[in-house]
Amino acid sequence: MALSLKSKAILVGGVVACLALGWFGVVGFGNSVQTWTGSRSMSHSEENLEGILDPGETFVKGGVLKREDLVTYYQGKQQGYRVLGDWGDVISFEPEPREPDGARIVHRAVAWVEYDAARDAYDIPELGLKGVRRFILPGIGTWDAELGRYREVNLPVELDPATAGRHSGFITKGDYNEPVDQELWSTGQMALVRVDRIEGKVLRHIDDTDALLTGALAVGVAVAGAGGYLLLGRRLRTVRARVKLGGPACSGCGKRLADAGLAFCPACGDPIRPAEAPRR
């Protein structure tokens, strides 16, 4: 049974709406998707684990506008807030100085550090430390290569203002790495991560099923749009033309006339019939 124009419009609109709802259910409004192309620095094992960010895997990324948009490792530990298998938020950021290939780093925000210009040192409010350069980060989740497992360690850190930067920012760390980024990265030149260098935070890991669904939804939206055009395009153009002309038509030759007051067609002499309402 052939579908009417209205039925086709409802069908195509419903398909597109379902696909859009499905996309937002996976990704969320205003969020984006990013693939981690780096090393095993966020892994919790030598093997890939579900819900942990391993190389080549994808995650949903939300925006970060201010420091309060993020929960650090220590805050997460107090609040019971986990992302990708450990406490606190994981962020995607541009390292300072920039990488030659423009790579972004996806590591955990460990603690917020405030620069103390008077002492040329740092305050770490979460740990109750003031004016320090050398300190211990207690109970930090780290891969233990000797034991071959993931565990919490007390991690010594030294921040040199010449390399860590004379500004406030986050200490960051890959879960698989033992040193923090501000000591490990390249030759230890990564600065504390300022908020304006953060491009987003990880909302959740996308597993294989979600990834396939996301791809299928994107293809489905394109197919639905093309199908809608094929089904409705020609008919809609006809309706628009009929509405635009709007005048009566000759019952003999079918010519539409702009003058609605004519009783007979000036071209063939046949009677004029009233203009038809557009079909729905």
Secondary structure, DSSP 8 states (H G I E B T S, - for coil): ----HHHHHHHHHHHHHHHHHHHHHHT-TT-EEEE--S-STT-SSSS--TTS--TT-EEEEE---SGGG---HHHHHHHT-EETTEES-EEEE--SS--TT---EEEEEEEEEEEETTTTEEEEGGGTEEEESEEEEEEEEEEETTTTEEEEEEEEEE--HHHH-SS-EEEEE-TT-SS-HHHHSTTT----B-GGGEEEEEEEEE-HHHHHHHHHHHHHHHHHHHHHHHHHHHHHHHHHHHHHH-S-EETTT--B-S-TT-SB-TTT--BEE-------
